[in-house]
Amino acid sequence: MTTLLIVDDNREMRQLVRHIASKVSDEIFECEDGDEVLAAFQDHHPDWVVMDVEMKRMDGLQATAQLIAHYPEAKVIIVTKHTDMQTRAAASAAGACAFCGKEDLLSLRSLIQMP
């Protein structure tokens, strides 16, 4: 089993991701915005970070880049409604190792179980 950090400014989306991931995660932590991810990662050292793109204070792409700069071992899955190639490329450039559209959240389970 794994530990997970969910970063999304939408409480209902965090609850949905928590529900989906609870089958494959021992512990699940949450934060509400990208500007909180560094402190949350330092506190919990999760195996995976599930990161939304659109957030109020710091977007998920910028937060991912900062997280990877500080913690190169961090594994980030970008979860967004924007599944176009430009967003996918930006996620990869920021250091995300996986990408999941919000319309296909069930695929998170298999992504979280990747080595």
NORKA-V828442 format. One record per helix or strand of 3 or more residues. SS is the DSSP state (H for helix, E for strand). FROM is the first residue (numbers start at 1). TO is the last residue. If there is no record, write none. Layout:
ss = {SS/SS}
from = {FROM/FROM}
to = {TO/TO}
This chain:
ss = {E/H/E/H/E/H/E/H/E/H}
from = {2/11/25/34/48/60/76/85/98/102}
to = {7/21/31/44/52/70/80/94/101/112}
